[in-house]
Amino acid sequence: MKLTHTKAVFLMVAVTLMWSIAGVITRQLEHARSFEVTFWRSFFTVLSLLVILPFFQGRAVFARIRHGRWPLWLSGLCWSVMFTAFMVALTLTSVANVLVTMALGPFLTALLARIFIGHRIPLRTWGAIALAGAGIAWMYGAQMNSGQLAGTLVALCVPLASGVNWTVTQRAHAQGQDIDLVPAVLVGAAISSLVTLPLAMPLQASAHDIGLLALLGLVQLAIPCALAVVCARVLKAPEIALLALLEIIFGIVLAWVGADEVPSQTVLAGGALVLGALVVNELVGWKQRA
């Protein structure tokens, strides 16, 4: 699939919109809860990717997975943590809390890359990390007695796993072992579904719930992840990072409109600090590189 820059931008916006439906869809479930929600979404993601991957990359993709080296499997493990923690967090706290916490991903990635690969962190990024940390601390402090802290801590596993995943990918690339991220998503979804199945017993999801979770597996995860990889061949990393922020905005608005989940002032204020820090950091870096 060959894209112009403009088409890639619009496609990436569509990708973030598909990513953002998880919160509002989860709020429509009748009986499925916690690990069962994760199991069904991951299971349907596996089924979807088993069809999508051969379409995009041919049947040889399965041979590449079988013969994949440790970076592919470690990346898949990171994806499984992200899939599991994200859905469990949505059942424990608000959509806004989860999405704002996930916005820490680029900063945690920068710190992990500094520690394990030796990447230098510009002064502007250190400032952005401090500002984003203040925003998250503000959110966490307000949740100490609200019963939502556990969900936010679970959500923190998502950007941590994302940071490890990106660091592993970069290290493997430096060693001449490029990781194909879409097959790694399939591996992650398979691990997530296998691990959460025993924890999901007894299964209580209604046919209505299974239909919605199948929709998430296909439309919210499998299709946009494959399309995001296509967009990444055209768009620069700062562009991807900035456009990905639309998931947070779309997700909060959809949960607000579709599930009457009004974000608290603390979340909005803390989220504004995190998003503002990320936007300024990426724009300044983009301008310097230009």
C-alpha angles and dihedrals in degrees: 000000000000118000135186116227092256093050090048090054093051091045090052090051088053089049092055090048090054091047091051098060094077095088099048093042092050090054090059095059117118108198111352113103141176113328093013089060089052094046096053095044092049092044093054090044089058092050091048095048091048085065100034098047097059088046093055101032109015128244091294088080090080091055089052089054093049092050095037117133127231096282091062093051094043089051089050090051090053090051090051091054090049093049094047099043093046096056095040090050091053089058092051105042143011125297090240092055092052096046095046091049089051089057087074088075099099092048095048088047090054091051094047091047089052092051101042105025102025097239111166117241114217118232091247090057092050088054091048091050090052092049093047090047090054090052093051092044088053090053094046093048092054091050098052091100100023099081092239099094093092091057092049091049090052089049088054088067088069098064090038092055090043090054092050090047094052092045091052090048092051093046092049090049090052089053093049095256106119115195120219100221099202095060086046087057089054090051090049094049091049092050091046094051094046094048097045097044095081090044091050094058127152093042110222104169116132123223086260091055094047091051091053093045090049087054090053093048092053107029102027099041120008100045099039093045090054092046092047089059089052091050091049089064090064107027125068120242095255090052091051091048093051095044091048088063087072088075089068094049094043092045095051093045093048092049089047095050100031102037105022089241103152112195115234121246090246092056092047092049095045090043091051090056093049096045093042091052092049095047094048092045094051095043093049091046091048091051092048092051091048 
